[in-house]
Amino acid sequence: MESATVSILVNGSPTEEFKPKRGLRQGDPLVSFLFLIVVEGLTGLVREAKRATLFNGVEVGTQRVQVNLLQFAHNTFFFCKPSYHNVLVIKAILKSFKMVSGLRVNFHKSVVGYLEFHN
């Protein structure tokens, strides 16, 4: 598999281009699997926030199942009551996740929305 050349920004200036010799490349099937393992830590952070009653999901269905986080591929969906407090808790969870995993959220590509559920 031929690899593209890459350059890294160091203090805002690009380095010389080079070809990566090891590691995973974009499109490698193992990347999605590793991502799911790492984001399991995010699930743990949400579970802890819920346990500490800092964050509550929404109840859905006739069984009133509580949903607070759904993940699909590289997308993560938080479900909660619309409040400023919940937004702050989600942001704190994501910042904590960044500190422990090294992965960061691009908040410019993130969307916050409001859905009204009726039983």
Summary of the structure (lengths in Angstrom):
residues: 119
radius of gyration: 18.5
end to end distance: 52.9
largest distance: 59.3
contacts: 220
relative contact order: 0.11
helix: 34%
strand: 17%
